[in-house]
Amino acid sequence: MMVIYDDQSFGIYEKKGEDCMEFTRKTIGQMLNEISQEYPERDALIHTERSVRYNYTLLSWEVDRVEGGS
């Protein structure tokens, strides 16, 4: 995944096949939700200095929690 932003647009390039990237207009939150549904147990974020490890399910939950102000 590659995030593209300039003064006129915002979008994400998703990998579609071995040699192809496709531009899509989704929010980062939408992309995180899709990835967490497809790969819930895969590592999403690892911070070795703080001994923190999030899989996509936990990262998505934490993002939703912070977004909601809880």
C-alpha positions as CSV (number, residue, x, y, z in Angstrom):
1,M,0.0,0.0,0.0
2,M,1.2,3.5,-0.8
3,V,-0.5,6.7,0.4
4,I,-0.6,9.6,-2.1
5,Y,-1.5,13.1,-1.0
6,D,-1.1,16.4,-2.7
7,D,-3.0,19.7,-2.6
8,Q,-5.7,18.4,-4.9
9,S,-6.3,14.8,-4.0
10,F,-5.8,12.0,-1.5
11,G,-5.8,8.4,-2.3
12,I,-4.2,5.1,-1.8
13,Y,-2.5,2.7,-4.2
14,E,-3.4,-0.9,-3.5
15,K,-1.4,-3.9,-4.8
16,K,-3.6,-5.8,-7.2
17,G,-1.7,-8.8,-8.5
18,E,2.0,-9.3,-8.7
19,D,3.0,-6.4,-10.8
20,C,0.0,-4.1,-10.6
21,M,-1.0,-1.2,-8.3
22,E,-4.5,0.3,-8.5
23,F,-5.5,3.8,-7.3
24,T,-8.5,3.9,-4.9
25,R,-10.2,6.6,-2.9
26,K,-10.6,5.1,0.5
27,T,-9.8,6.5,3.9
28,I,-7.0,5.0,5.9
29,G,-9.7,3.8,8.3
30,Q,-11.5,2.0,5.6
31,M,-8.3,0.3,4.4
32,L,-7.4,-0.7,8.0
33,N,-10.9,-2.2,8.5
34,E,-10.5,-4.2,5.2
35,I,-7.0,-5.4,6.1
36,S,-8.1,-6.4,9.6
37,Q,-10.9,-8.5,8.3
38,E,-8.7,-10.2,5.8
39,Y,-5.6,-10.7,8.0
40,P,-6.9,-10.4,11.6
41,E,-4.0,-12.2,13.3
42,R,-1.1,-10.8,11.3
43,D,1.3,-8.4,12.9
44,A,0.3,-4.8,12.1
45,L,2.6,-2.8,14.4
46,I,5.6,-3.8,16.4
47,H,7.6,-1.5,18.7
48,T,10.5,-3.5,20.0
49,E,11.9,-0.8,22.4
50,R,8.5,-0.7,24.3
51,S,7.7,-4.4,23.8
52,V,4.4,-3.6,22.1
53,R,2.9,-5.8,19.4
54,Y,-0.4,-5.3,17.7
55,N,-2.1,-7.6,15.3
56,Y,-4.6,-6.0,12.9
57,T,-7.6,-6.9,15.0
58,L,-6.1,-5.2,18.1
59,L,-4.8,-2.2,16.1
60,S,-8.2,-1.7,14.5
61,W,-9.9,-1.9,17.9
62,E,-7.5,0.6,19.4
63,V,-7.9,3.1,16.5
64,D,-11.7,2.8,16.8
65,R,-11.4,3.4,20.6
66,V,-9.3,6.5,20.2
67,E,-11.5,7.8,17.4
68,G,-14.5,7.5,19.7
69,G,-12.8,9.4,22.5
70,S,-13.0,6.5,25.0
